[in-house]
Amino acid sequence: MSNEFKYLFTPLKIGNIVVKNRVVITAHEVAMGFTKDDNDGQQYIEYIRARARGGAGLIIAGAVMVHPTSEMLELPPPAHDIFKDKLKRLADAVHEHGAKLLFQLCHFGREMDSHESLKPTMGFSALPSPDLREMPHEMTIEEIEEMIDLFVAYAVDCKEAGLDGVELHGSHGYLLQESWSWWANRRTDRYGEQMAFAYELIDRVRKAVGEDFVICVRISSDDLLPSGLKVEQMKEIAQKLETTGKIDLINTSEGALLATYAYAIATNYVPLGAFVPFVAKIREGLQHVPIVAVGRIKDHIQAEKILADGHADLVGMTRAHIVDPEATNKAMAGNLDDIRKCIACNHGCIERVFLYQPILCVQNPTTGHEKEYETLKRAPESKRIMIVGAGPSGMECARLGALRGHQVEVYEKESEPGGQVNLICKDPRRLDFEDLTRYQTMQLDKLGIHIHTQTGVTEELVREKDPQCLVVATGSVPRDITFPIAEELVPGYNEKIILNLFDVYKDPKAVGDNVLIFDRVGFVQGLSTALFLAEMGKRVEIATGLFFAGMNAGYTYLPLLYDRLYRKGVKFTPSVEIKEIAKRKIVLMNVFNFEEQTREDVDTFIPVLPQKAEDGLFRSLRKDIKEVYLIGDAASPRNLLQAVHDGFHLGRRI
C-alpha cells in the first residue's frame, strides 16, 4: 500500500459494520432501469461490481423511488419480491470484493414534474416547485404515514437481501429535505414541526431493520438559495439527527432545486472541494456520527488532505470512479499516473441521464458496458497501423490498438498532442480537460508508441510508410459563416473583425474590446467563450437563432454560466440570425418577424458554427490502401465523447 495515504486507507466503524477504507461511491442515477420489474438488473450489477472490485470501501447504490408519485427518469417503485432478488445479487457482487453496500431510498416530493407518472406530485404544503413550476398535492396525515410505510418496506427489503444499510435521501430538494425546510413545509399539524417527519421516519425504519443495520441520512450542507437553510442551520439539523441515537452516518450534497445541480454535480466551473468547508462546519457539531464530504473531490491526494485536516470522516469520489473504476486500487498501489481523472464535463454521465439515456463516460467507453468490454482480445495478427492525428480520438485508437498487439505510430501536425482539447485548456476555468490529454499521452508512452509531432502527413508520406492500416483522425476546422439552409456565404463573411474559436483561444490578445458572439450551435462553447472573454474585461454580447443562448448546454452548465455571465454584464440576444457583416457593423434579423437590428463599432465578431471535417487524406487514399478508417471529427464533427468512443471502438476491432 502507498505510504501517502495514512488516513484514506484506514478502516472505519460505521454502526455495526467496518469499511475497509474511507472512499465512498455515493448514489447516482445511471438510467439502467435497475428498479424496473422487467429489467433483470444485470447491467447495473456489473457496473457496481466493477467499482467494488476497484477498491472503494463503501458503495451507496440506487435510488429506489418508494411511491408511484415519484416516478421520473424511468424510476418506478419496484415489486418487492423482484426487487429483493436483484438486491441480493447486487449485495453478493459488492461483498465479494470486500466493500460494503447501502441502497438509497427516495421520494422526489415536489421537485419533479408529473409528465411521466401522470400522478400528482406530493408535498407537505401546496407550494409550487420554484424551478419545475408544478403545484404539488398537499399530503394528508394518512398519506404521510403511508409514505413512511413505503420507506420502511423498502428498507426491510434491503435488510432481507443482505445489504449493509440504507440511505434516506434528504438533499436536492426532495421529500425528506422538504420536511424540515420552511420553504416547502408550512403545515400547522404535527408534521409542521421541523423534524417530526424525519424523526418518525428514522424511528420506524430503525425498529423494522434492527440495530445491526446502517441508517445513513443524506443532507444538503447548504441549500444554496437566497432564503434557504444555510450551513449553520444544517449544522443544527445534523445535530438533531445525531441525537436520535438511531442513525449511523451522515452523507452530504448541496442545493435544494434542480437548478442547484450545477453545484451538486459540479462542472469544472466550480473549484475543487468547494463545499468541503461546509462539511467541516457541520462536523464540528457532531459527537460520534461520521460524515461524508463530497463535491469535486477528483483524486486521492486531495481526498487524503481533506481527512488529514479533519474536515470529514469519509470522502465521496463518485465521478472519480465513473471514469476509472480501478482508481482506488491504483492509488493504493502507488500507480497514480495510471488513474484516469474526471474532467467534470458531465456530458457522459448526469447530462445523459437527464435525457433519459444510460450513463457513459467521455474518457472511458467501458463505463456502462462493463461486462461487454470486460476482456480485450489480442488481434489475430499484428498490423502496422499509421494514425494521422493525435487528438483524443486518434490517441484512444492508438492505445487500444497497441494493447491488442498492433505496431502503432501516430503523426501530429501540431507541436503537441491533444487536438482541440488544447484549445479548451486555454480557458483557466477548464483546465481539468488537461487530464484527458495527460492520461492518453502517458499511456501511449508506456506502450512505447511514439507521437511524431510537427509532422504534416501527405499522401507521399503515407505511401513511403506503407502501413497495413491507415487511420485518419485529423479532426475538424471552422467553416465560413453561411446562411442556414441555403448555405450561401453571408455578405462580409471574410471581414477582418471575424475570428473563429480556434483564433480566439490560440491568441486571446487578438480579440478586441467590443465583442459579438453569434452561436448557432447552442452547446457550451458559446457561453464558455463569452465568459472567458468577459472575465478578460471585454464587453460581450451573445446572439443566437435559438430561443436562448446555450439551449443545448445542459442543466449542470446553464444556471452557473448564466449567473456569471449576467454578473459580468454580458448581453443576450435570442432568436436572431446574421444578415450582413459590413466592416464593424453587424446586421441581425429576427427569425420570426424578420425585423432588423444593427450593432455598430464591433471590434471582434465570433461565429460559433458546426465545423467542417478534415477528411481530405481519407478521400484521396481510401481506394489505394486496403484498410483505411475515418474517426472522430474527421468522420463527422461532433463532440468529445463521440470522438473518444470512435477511437476506442475502432481500436478494439482492427
C-alpha positions as CSV (number, residue, x, y, z in Angstrom):
1,M,0.0,0.0,0.0
2,S,1.2,3.5,-0.8
3,N,2.5,5.4,2.2
4,E,1.0,8.6,1.0
5,F,-2.5,7.7,2.4
6,K,-2.3,7.4,6.1
7,Y,-5.9,8.4,6.6
8,L,-7.7,7.5,3.4
9,F,-6.9,3.8,3.6
10,T,-7.7,3.4,7.3
11,P,-10.7,1.3,8.2
12,L,-13.7,3.0,9.9
13,K,-16.5,1.6,12.0
14,I,-20.0,2.8,10.9
15,G,-22.7,1.5,13.2
16,N,-22.0,-2.2,13.4
17,I,-20.0,-2.5,10.1
18,V,-16.4,-1.7,9.3
19,V,-15.5,-0.2,6.0
20,K,-12.0,-1.1,4.8
21,N,-11.2,2.5,3.7
22,R,-12.8,5.9,3.6
23,V,-13.5,6.1,-0.1
24,V,-17.3,6.3,-0.8
25,I,-19.1,6.0,-4.1
26,T,-22.3,7.9,-3.5
27,A,-25.7,7.1,-5.0
28,H,-26.1,8.4,-8.6
29,E,-28.6,7.6,-11.2
30,V,-27.3,5.8,-14.3
31,A,-30.5,5.1,-16.2
32,M,-30.0,1.4,-16.5
33,G,-33.5,0.5,-15.3
34,F,-32.4,-1.5,-12.2
35,T,-35.7,-0.9,-10.4
36,K,-37.9,-1.7,-13.3
37,D,-39.7,-5.1,-12.8
38,D,-39.0,-6.2,-16.4
39,N,-35.3,-5.5,-16.1
40,D,-33.0,-8.2,-14.8
41,G,-30.7,-5.7,-13.3
42,Q,-27.5,-7.3,-14.5
43,Q,-26.1,-4.3,-16.4
44,Y,-26.3,-2.3,-13.2
45,I,-24.9,-5.1,-11.1
46,E,-21.9,-5.4,-13.4
47,Y,-21.5,-1.6,-13.2
48,I,-21.4,-1.6,-9.4
49,R,-19.3,-4.8,-9.3
50,A,-16.6,-3.1,-11.3
51,R,-16.4,-0.3,-8.8
52,A,-16.4,-2.6,-5.8
53,R,-13.6,-4.6,-7.4
54,G,-11.8,-1.3,-7.9
55,G,-11.2,-0.8,-4.2
56,A,-13.9,1.6,-2.9
57,G,-14.8,0.9,0.8
58,L,-18.4,1.9,0.7
59,I,-20.9,2.0,-2.1
60,I,-24.3,3.7,-1.9
61,A,-26.4,2.3,-4.7
62,G,-29.7,3.4,-6.0
63,A,-32.0,5.2,-5.7
64,V,-35.3,3.4,-5.4
65,M,-38.4,5.6,-5.6
66,V,-40.7,4.4,-2.8
67,H,-44.1,5.7,-4.2
68,P,-45.7,5.8,-7.6
69,T,-46.0,9.6,-7.4
70,S,-42.2,9.8,-7.6
71,E,-41.8,8.0,-10.9
72,M,-39.5,10.1,-13.1
73,L,-36.4,9.3,-15.1
74,E,-38.0,5.8,-15.6
75,L,-37.6,5.0,-11.9
76,P,-40.8,3.2,-10.9
77,P,-41.2,1.7,-7.4
78,P,-40.5,-2.0,-7.9
79,A,-42.4,-5.0,-6.8
80,H,-40.8,-6.2,-3.5
81,D,-40.1,-9.8,-4.5
82,I,-38.5,-8.9,-7.8
83,F,-36.5,-6.1,-6.1
84,K,-35.2,-8.3,-3.3
85,D,-33.9,-10.8,-5.8
86,K,-31.9,-8.2,-7.6
87,L,-30.7,-6.6,-4.4
88,K,-29.3,-9.9,-3.2
89,R,-27.4,-10.4,-6.4
90,L,-26.1,-6.8,-6.1
91,A,-25.0,-7.3,-2.5
92,D,-23.2,-10.6,-3.3
93,A,-21.3,-8.8,-6.2
94,V,-20.2,-6.0,-3.8
95,H,-19.4,-8.2,-0.8
96,E,-17.3,-10.5,-3.0
97,H,-14.7,-7.7,-3.2
98,G,-14.8,-6.6,0.4
99,A,-16.8,-3.4,0.0
100,K,-20.0,-2.5,2.0
101,L,-23.3,-1.7,0.4
102,L,-26.1,0.7,1.2
103,F,-29.1,1.4,-1.0
104,Q,-30.7,4.9,-1.2
105,L,-34.4,5.3,-0.6
106,C,-36.0,8.4,-2.1
107,H,-39.1,10.4,-3.0
108,F,-38.7,13.4,-5.1
109,G,-41.5,15.3,-3.4
110,R,-42.5,18.4,-5.3
111,E,-39.1,18.6,-7.0
112,M,-40.2,16.8,-10.1
113,D,-43.0,17.0,-12.7
114,S,-45.7,14.6,-13.4
115,H,-45.3,14.1,-17.2
116,E,-44.1,10.6,-16.7
117,S,-46.1,9.3,-13.7
118,L,-49.3,11.2,-14.7
119,K,-49.9,11.4,-11.0
120,P,-49.8,14.5,-8.7
121,T,-46.5,15.5,-7.3
122,M,-46.5,15.3,-3.5
123,G,-45.6,17.9,-0.9
124,F,-46.0,18.8,2.7
125,S,-47.7,22.0,1.7
126,A,-49.3,23.2,-1.5
127,L,-46.3,25.3,-2.5
128,P,-45.1,25.0,-6.1
129,S,-41.6,24.0,-7.1
130,P,-39.8,27.2,-8.0
131,D,-38.0,25.8,-11.0
132,L,-40.3,23.0,-12.2
133,R,-43.3,25.1,-11.6
134,E,-45.7,22.3,-10.7
135,M,-48.1,22.6,-7.8
136,P,-47.9,19.6,-5.5
137,H,-50.8,17.8,-3.8
138,E,-50.6,18.7,-0.1
139,M,-50.4,15.3,1.6
140,T,-52.9,14.4,4.3
141,I,-51.7,12.9,7.6
142,E,-52.8,9.5,6.3
143,E,-50.8,9.9,3.1
144,I,-47.7,10.9,5.0
145,E,-48.0,7.8,7.2
146,E,-48.4,5.7,4.0
147,M,-45.2,7.3,2.6
148,I,-43.3,6.3,5.8
149,D,-44.7,2.8,5.5
150,L,-43.2,2.5,2.0
151,F,-39.8,3.8,3.1
152,V,-39.9,1.2,5.8
153,A,-41.0,-1.6,3.5
154,Y,-38.1,-1.0,1.0
155,A,-35.6,-0.7,3.9
156,V,-36.8,-4.2,5.0
157,D,-36.2,-5.5,1.5
158,C,-32.6,-4.2,1.7
159,K,-32.1,-5.9,5.1
160,E,-33.5,-9.2,4.0
161,A,-31.5,-9.1,0.8
162,G,-28.2,-8.9,2.7
163,L,-27.3,-5.3,2.3
164,D,-25.4,-3.4,5.0
165,G,-27.8,-0.5,5.3
166,V,-29.9,2.2,3.6
167,E,-29.6,5.9,2.9
168,L,-32.6,8.2,3.4
169,H,-32.3,10.9,0.7
170,G,-32.7,14.4,2.3
171,S,-31.0,16.6,-0.3
172,H,-31.6,18.1,-3.7
173,G,-35.0,19.5,-2.7
174,Y,-36.5,16.0,-2.3
175,L,-39.3,15.0,0.1
176,L,-37.2,14.4,3.3
177,Q,-35.4,17.7,2.8
178,E,-38.7,19.5,2.2
179,S,-40.0,18.2,5.5
180,W,-37.5,20.2,7.6
181,S,-37.4,23.2,5.3
182,W,-39.7,26.2,5.9
183,W,-39.7,27.0,2.2
184,A,-41.7,23.7,1.5
185,N,-43.4,22.9,4.8
186,R,-45.9,25.4,6.2
187,R,-48.2,22.8,7.9
188,T,-50.0,23.5,11.1
189,D,-50.5,19.9,12.2
190,R,-47.9,17.7,13.9
191,Y,-45.9,17.3,10.6
192,G,-45.4,21.0,10.5
193,E,-42.8,20.7,13.3
194,Q,-39.4,20.9,11.7
195,M,-38.1,17.4,12.5
196,A,-41.3,15.5,13.0
197,F,-41.3,13.6,9.7
198,A,-37.6,12.8,9.9
199,Y,-37.8,11.6,13.5
200,E,-40.8,9.3,12.7
201,L,-39.2,8.0,9.5
202,I,-35.9,7.2,11.2
203,D,-37.6,5.7,14.3
204,R,-39.8,3.4,12.2
205,V,-37.0,2.3,9.9
206,R,-34.8,1.5,12.9
207,K,-37.5,-0.6,14.5
208,A,-38.0,-2.5,11.3
209,V,-34.4,-3.3,10.5
210,G,-32.9,-3.7,13.9
211,E,-29.7,-2.4,15.4
212,D,-27.2,-4.2,13.2
213,F,-28.1,-2.3,10.0
214,V,-26.7,1.1,9.0
215,I,-29.0,4.0,8.5
216,C,-27.5,6.9,6.7
217,V,-29.2,10.3,6.1
218,R,-28.1,12.4,3.1
219,I,-28.4,16.2,3.7
220,S,-27.5,19.3,1.8
221,S,-24.7,21.1,3.6
222,D,-26.3,24.4,2.3
223,D,-29.5,25.0,0.3
224,L,-27.7,27.4,-2.0
225,L,-30.8,29.5,-2.0
226,P,-31.0,33.2,-1.1
227,S,-33.5,32.5,1.7
228,G,-32.8,28.8,2.2
229,L,-31.2,26.9,5.0
230,K,-27.6,27.9,5.4
231,V,-24.7,25.8,6.7
232,E,-25.3,27.0,10.3
233,Q,-28.9,25.7,10.2
234,M,-27.8,22.5,8.5
235,K,-25.3,22.0,11.3
236,E,-28.2,22.2,13.8
237,I,-30.3,19.7,11.7
238,A,-27.3,17.3,11.6
239,Q,-27.0,17.5,15.4
240,K,-30.7,16.8,15.8
241,L,-30.4,13.8,13.5
242,E,-27.5,12.5,15.6
243,T,-29.3,13.0,18.9
244,T,-31.9,10.4,17.8
245,G,-29.3,7.8,18.5
246,K,-30.7,5.9,15.6
247,I,-28.5,6.9,12.6
248,D,-25.0,5.8,11.8
249,L,-23.8,8.1,9.1
250,I,-24.4,11.5,7.5
251,N,-23.8,11.9,3.8
252,T,-23.8,15.4,2.2
253,S,-24.5,17.1,-1.0
254,E,-25.6,20.7,-1.9
255,G,-28.7,22.5,-3.0
256,A,-32.4,22.3,-3.0
257,L,-33.6,22.7,-6.6
258,L,-32.9,21.2,-10.0
259,A,-31.1,24.4,-10.8
260,T,-28.6,23.8,-8.0
261,Y,-27.4,20.5,-9.6
262,A,-25.0,22.9,-11.3
263,Y,-23.2,22.8,-7.9
264,A,-24.2,19.4,-6.5
265,I,-22.8,17.7,-9.6
266,A,-20.4,20.4,-10.5
267,T,-18.7,21.0,-13.8
268,N,-15.2,22.4,-13.9
269,Y,-16.6,25.9,-13.3
270,V,-16.8,25.0,-9.6
271,P,-13.5,24.8,-7.7
272,L,-12.2,21.5,-6.4
273,G,-13.6,20.7,-3.0
274,A,-15.7,23.9,-3.0
275,F,-18.1,22.6,-0.3
276,V,-15.7,20.8,2.0
277,P,-15.7,23.9,4.4
278,F,-19.4,23.5,4.8
279,V,-19.0,19.8,5.7
280,A,-16.2,20.7,8.1
281,K,-18.5,23.2,9.8
282,I,-21.3,20.6,10.2
283,R,-18.8,18.0,11.5
284,E,-17.8,20.4,14.3
285,G,-21.3,19.9,15.9
286,L,-21.3,16.1,15.7
287,Q,-20.2,13.9,18.6
288,H,-19.8,10.4,17.1
289,V,-21.7,10.0,13.8
290,P,-19.2,10.1,10.9
291,I,-19.8,12.4,7.9
292,V,-19.0,12.2,4.2
293,A,-17.6,15.1,2.2
294,V,-18.5,15.3,-1.5
295,G,-18.2,17.7,-4.4
296,R,-15.3,17.9,-6.9
297,I,-13.0,15.5,-5.0
298,K,-11.3,14.2,-8.0
299,D,-8.2,12.4,-6.8
300,H,-6.9,10.5,-3.8
301,I,-4.3,13.0,-2.8
302,Q,-6.9,15.7,-2.4
303,A,-9.1,13.2,-0.5
304,E,-6.3,12.4,1.9
305,K,-5.8,16.0,2.7
306,I,-9.5,16.5,3.5
307,L,-9.3,13.7,6.0
308,A,-5.9,14.7,7.4
309,D,-7.1,18.2,8.0
310,G,-10.1,16.9,10.0
311,H,-12.8,18.2,7.6
312,A,-14.6,14.9,7.2
313,D,-14.5,11.2,8.1
314,L,-15.1,9.8,4.6
315,V,-14.9,11.2,1.1
316,G,-17.3,10.8,-1.8
317,M,-15.4,10.1,-5.0
318,T,-18.2,9.1,-7.3
319,R,-17.3,10.6,-10.7
320,A,-13.7,9.6,-10.0
321,H,-14.9,6.0,-10.2
322,I,-17.3,6.5,-13.0
323,V,-14.3,7.4,-15.2
324,D,-11.9,4.9,-13.6
325,P,-13.5,2.0,-11.6
326,E,-10.0,0.9,-10.5
327,A,-8.9,4.3,-9.2
328,T,-8.7,3.3,-5.6
329,N,-6.8,0.1,-6.3
330,K,-4.3,2.1,-8.4
331,A,-3.9,4.7,-5.7
332,M,-3.3,2.0,-3.1
333,A,-0.6,0.5,-5.3
334,G,1.0,3.9,-5.8
335,N,0.2,3.9,-9.5
336,L,-1.3,7.4,-9.5
337,D,-0.2,8.2,-13.1
338,D,-2.3,5.4,-14.4
339,I,-5.6,6.8,-13.0
340,R,-7.9,8.5,-15.4
341,K,-9.1,11.7,-13.7
342,C,-12.6,13.1,-14.0
343,I,-12.6,16.3,-16.1
344,A,-16.0,17.3,-14.7
345,C,-17.6,17.7,-18.1
346,N,-20.8,15.8,-17.2
347,H,-21.5,15.1,-20.9
348,G,-21.4,11.3,-20.5
349,C,-22.9,10.9,-17.0
350,I,-25.6,13.2,-15.5
351,E,-26.4,15.1,-18.6
352,R,-27.2,11.9,-20.5
353,V,-29.4,10.8,-17.5
354,F,-31.4,14.0,-17.8
355,L,-32.0,13.0,-21.4
356,Y,-33.2,9.5,-20.3
357,Q,-30.1,7.9,-21.8
358,P,-27.9,5.4,-20.0
359,I,-24.7,6.7,-18.4
360,L,-21.5,6.7,-20.4
361,C,-18.2,8.5,-19.8
362,V,-16.4,10.8,-22.1
363,Q,-13.0,9.3,-21.3
364,N,-13.8,5.7,-20.6
365,P,-16.1,3.9,-23.1
366,T,-16.3,0.8,-20.9
367,T,-18.4,2.7,-18.4
368,G,-21.9,1.3,-18.5
369,H,-20.7,-1.6,-20.6
370,E,-18.6,-3.4,-18.0
371,K,-19.5,-7.0,-19.0
372,E,-19.4,-6.3,-22.7
373,Y,-15.8,-4.9,-22.6
374,E,-14.5,-6.9,-19.6
375,T,-11.8,-8.5,-21.7
376,L,-9.7,-7.1,-24.5
377,K,-8.7,-9.8,-27.0
378,R,-5.4,-9.7,-28.8
379,A,-5.7,-9.2,-32.6
380,P,-5.4,-12.3,-34.7
381,E,-2.4,-10.7,-36.5
382,S,-0.2,-7.8,-35.6
383,K,-0.6,-5.0,-38.1
384,R,1.4,-1.9,-38.8
385,I,-1.0,0.9,-38.1
386,M,-0.4,4.6,-39.1
387,I,-2.7,7.0,-37.2
388,V,-2.8,10.6,-38.5
389,G,-3.9,13.0,-35.8
390,A,-3.0,12.9,-32.1
391,G,-6.3,14.3,-30.8
392,P,-8.4,12.4,-28.3
393,S,-9.9,10.1,-31.0
394,G,-6.5,9.2,-32.6
395,M,-4.8,8.6,-29.3
396,E,-7.6,6.4,-27.9
397,C,-7.4,4.3,-31.1
398,A,-3.6,4.0,-30.8
399,R,-3.9,2.9,-27.1
400,L,-6.4,0.2,-27.8
401,G,-4.5,-0.9,-31.0
402,A,-1.3,-1.3,-29.1
403,L,-2.9,-3.2,-26.2
404,R,-4.2,-5.7,-28.8
405,G,-0.7,-6.2,-30.2
406,H,-0.5,-3.9,-33.2
407,Q,2.5,-1.8,-34.1
408,V,1.3,1.7,-33.9
409,E,2.7,5.0,-35.0
410,V,1.0,8.4,-34.5
411,Y,1.6,11.5,-36.5
412,E,0.5,15.0,-35.5
413,K,0.9,18.3,-37.4
414,E,0.9,20.5,-34.3
415,S,3.8,20.8,-31.8
416,E,2.0,18.8,-29.1
417,P,-0.8,16.2,-29.0
418,G,-4.3,16.9,-27.7
419,G,-6.1,18.3,-30.7
420,Q,-8.9,20.7,-29.8
421,V,-8.7,19.8,-26.2
422,N,-5.6,22.0,-26.0
423,L,-7.8,25.0,-27.0
424,I,-10.3,24.2,-24.3
425,C,-7.5,24.3,-21.8
426,K,-6.6,27.8,-22.7
427,D,-9.5,28.8,-20.6
428,P,-8.2,28.6,-17.0
429,R,-11.7,27.6,-15.8
430,R,-11.5,24.4,-17.8
431,L,-8.0,23.2,-17.0
432,D,-9.5,19.8,-15.9
433,F,-9.5,18.8,-19.6
434,E,-5.7,18.6,-19.5
435,D,-6.2,15.4,-17.5
436,L,-7.6,13.7,-20.6
437,T,-4.5,14.5,-22.7
438,R,-2.2,13.7,-19.8
439,Y,-3.6,10.2,-19.4
440,Q,-3.7,9.4,-23.1
441,T,-0.1,10.6,-23.8
442,M,1.2,8.9,-20.7
443,Q,-0.4,5.6,-21.6
444,L,1.0,5.8,-25.2
445,D,4.4,6.5,-23.8
446,K,4.2,3.4,-21.5
447,L,3.1,1.3,-24.5
448,G,6.2,2.5,-26.5
449,I,4.1,4.5,-29.0
450,H,6.0,7.5,-30.5
451,I,4.0,10.5,-31.5
452,H,5.6,12.3,-34.4
453,T,4.7,15.9,-33.7
454,Q,5.1,18.8,-36.1
455,T,4.7,16.3,-38.9
456,G,2.1,17.1,-41.6
457,V,1.1,13.9,-43.3
458,T,0.9,13.9,-47.0
459,E,-0.1,11.2,-49.5
460,E,3.6,10.7,-50.3
461,L,4.5,10.1,-46.6
462,V,1.7,7.6,-46.3
463,R,3.0,5.7,-49.3
464,E,6.5,5.9,-48.0
465,K,5.5,4.4,-44.7
466,D,3.3,1.8,-46.4
467,P,1.1,1.0,-43.4
468,Q,-1.2,-2.1,-43.5
469,C,-3.9,0.1,-41.9
470,L,-4.3,3.9,-42.1
471,V,-6.5,5.7,-39.5
472,V,-7.4,9.3,-40.3
473,A,-8.2,11.2,-37.2
474,T,-7.4,14.7,-38.5
475,G,-10.3,16.4,-36.7
476,S,-12.3,19.4,-38.0
477,V,-11.8,23.1,-38.7
478,P,-14.1,26.1,-38.6
479,R,-16.3,26.9,-41.5
480,D,-17.0,30.3,-43.1
481,I,-20.3,31.7,-42.0
482,T,-23.2,31.0,-44.3
483,F,-27.0,31.4,-44.3
484,P,-28.7,28.3,-42.9
485,I,-30.5,26.0,-45.4
486,A,-29.3,28.0,-48.5
487,E,-25.7,27.7,-47.3
488,E,-24.7,30.8,-49.2
489,L,-21.9,32.9,-47.8
490,V,-23.1,35.8,-45.6
491,P,-22.1,39.1,-47.1
492,G,-18.9,40.2,-45.3
493,Y,-18.0,36.6,-44.3
494,N,-14.3,37.4,-44.6
495,E,-14.2,40.8,-42.8
496,K,-11.2,41.4,-40.7
497,I,-13.2,41.6,-37.4
498,I,-14.2,37.9,-37.7
499,L,-12.3,35.4,-35.5
500,N,-13.2,31.8,-35.2
501,L,-13.0,29.8,-32.0
502,F,-9.6,28.5,-32.9
503,D,-8.3,32.0,-33.4
504,V,-9.8,33.2,-30.1
505,Y,-8.1,30.6,-28.0
506,K,-4.8,30.5,-29.8
507,D,-4.4,34.2,-29.4
508,P,-6.8,35.8,-27.0
509,K,-5.0,39.1,-27.3
510,A,-6.2,39.4,-30.8
511,V,-9.8,39.8,-29.5
512,G,-11.0,43.5,-29.4
513,D,-12.8,45.2,-26.6
514,N,-16.3,45.1,-28.1
515,V,-17.2,41.5,-28.9
516,L,-20.3,40.0,-30.6
517,I,-20.6,36.2,-30.4
518,F,-23.1,34.5,-32.7
519,D,-23.9,31.0,-31.6
520,R,-25.8,28.7,-34.0
521,V,-24.8,25.5,-32.1
522,G,-26.3,26.1,-28.6
523,F,-23.9,23.9,-26.6
524,V,-21.3,25.0,-24.1
525,Q,-18.9,26.7,-26.5
526,G,-20.7,29.9,-27.0
527,L,-21.4,30.5,-23.3
528,S,-18.0,29.4,-22.1
529,T,-16.3,31.7,-24.7
530,A,-18.5,34.6,-23.6
531,L,-17.4,34.1,-20.0
532,F,-13.8,33.6,-20.9
533,L,-13.8,37.0,-22.7
534,A,-15.9,38.8,-20.2
535,E,-13.5,37.8,-17.5
536,M,-10.7,39.3,-19.6
537,G,-12.6,42.6,-19.3
538,K,-14.3,42.5,-22.8
539,R,-17.8,43.9,-23.5
540,V,-19.6,40.8,-24.7
541,E,-22.9,40.2,-26.4
542,I,-24.0,36.7,-27.3
543,A,-26.7,36.4,-30.1
544,T,-28.3,33.2,-31.2
545,G,-31.0,31.9,-33.5
546,L,-32.2,29.7,-30.7
547,F,-34.8,30.6,-28.1
548,F,-31.9,31.3,-25.7
549,A,-28.2,31.1,-25.8
550,G,-26.8,27.7,-24.8
551,M,-30.1,26.0,-25.2
552,N,-28.4,22.6,-25.5
553,A,-25.7,23.1,-22.9
554,G,-27.4,21.1,-20.1
555,Y,-28.7,21.5,-16.6
556,T,-25.4,21.4,-14.8
557,Y,-24.0,24.2,-17.0
558,L,-26.8,26.7,-17.6
559,P,-27.6,28.0,-14.1
560,L,-24.0,28.6,-13.2
561,L,-22.9,30.0,-16.5
562,Y,-25.9,32.4,-16.8
563,D,-25.3,33.6,-13.2
564,R,-21.7,34.5,-14.0
565,L,-22.4,35.9,-17.4
566,Y,-25.1,38.2,-16.0
567,R,-22.7,39.3,-13.3
568,K,-20.2,40.2,-15.9
569,G,-22.7,42.3,-17.8
570,V,-22.9,40.0,-20.9
571,K,-25.9,40.9,-23.1
572,F,-28.1,38.1,-24.5
573,T,-30.0,38.4,-27.8
574,P,-32.0,35.3,-28.8
575,S,-34.0,34.5,-31.9
576,V,-31.8,36.3,-34.4
577,E,-29.8,35.3,-37.5
578,I,-26.9,37.1,-39.1
579,K,-27.8,39.1,-42.2
580,E,-24.7,41.0,-43.0
581,I,-21.2,41.9,-41.8
582,A,-20.0,45.3,-43.0
583,K,-16.6,46.2,-41.6
584,R,-17.5,46.9,-37.9
585,K,-21.3,46.9,-38.4
586,I,-23.3,43.7,-37.9
587,V,-26.9,43.4,-39.1
588,L,-29.0,40.9,-37.2
589,M,-32.5,39.7,-38.3
590,N,-35.3,38.3,-36.1
591,V,-36.0,34.8,-37.2
592,F,-39.8,35.2,-36.6
593,N,-40.8,38.6,-37.8
594,F,-37.6,39.4,-39.8
595,E,-37.1,42.8,-38.1
596,E,-33.6,44.0,-38.4
597,Q,-31.3,45.4,-35.8
598,T,-27.7,46.6,-36.1
599,R,-24.6,46.6,-33.9
600,E,-22.2,49.3,-34.5
601,D,-18.5,49.5,-33.6
602,V,-18.0,45.8,-33.2
603,D,-14.3,45.0,-32.7
604,T,-14.5,41.3,-32.9
605,F,-17.2,39.0,-34.3
606,I,-17.0,35.3,-33.3
607,P,-19.3,32.8,-35.1
608,V,-19.9,29.5,-33.3
609,L,-20.9,27.1,-36.0
610,P,-20.9,23.5,-36.9
611,Q,-17.4,22.7,-38.1
612,K,-16.0,21.1,-41.3
613,A,-14.4,17.6,-41.3
614,E,-10.8,17.5,-42.3
615,D,-11.2,14.3,-44.4
616,G,-9.1,15.1,-47.5
617,L,-6.4,12.5,-46.7
618,F,-9.1,9.8,-46.3
619,R,-10.8,10.6,-49.6
620,S,-7.6,10.7,-51.6
621,L,-6.2,7.4,-50.3
622,R,-9.3,5.3,-49.5
623,K,-9.1,3.4,-52.8
624,D,-5.3,2.9,-52.6
625,I,-4.9,1.3,-49.2
626,K,-6.8,-1.8,-48.2
627,E,-7.7,-0.7,-44.7
628,V,-8.5,3.0,-44.3
629,Y,-10.6,4.3,-41.5
630,L,-12.0,7.7,-40.6
631,I,-12.8,8.5,-37.0
632,G,-13.7,11.4,-34.7
633,D,-14.4,14.9,-36.1
634,A,-12.7,13.8,-39.3
635,A,-15.6,11.4,-39.9
636,S,-18.2,13.9,-38.7
637,P,-17.7,16.9,-36.4
638,R,-19.5,16.1,-33.2
639,N,-18.3,16.2,-29.6
640,L,-15.5,14.9,-27.3
641,L,-17.4,11.9,-26.1
642,Q,-18.1,10.7,-29.6
643,A,-14.5,11.3,-30.7
644,V,-13.1,9.2,-27.9
645,H,-15.6,6.5,-28.3
646,D,-14.9,6.4,-32.1
647,G,-11.2,5.8,-31.4
648,F,-12.0,3.2,-28.7
649,H,-14.3,1.1,-30.9
650,L,-12.0,1.2,-33.9
651,G,-9.1,0.2,-31.7
652,R,-11.0,-2.8,-30.5
653,R,-11.9,-4.1,-33.9
654,I,-8.9,-3.5,-36.2
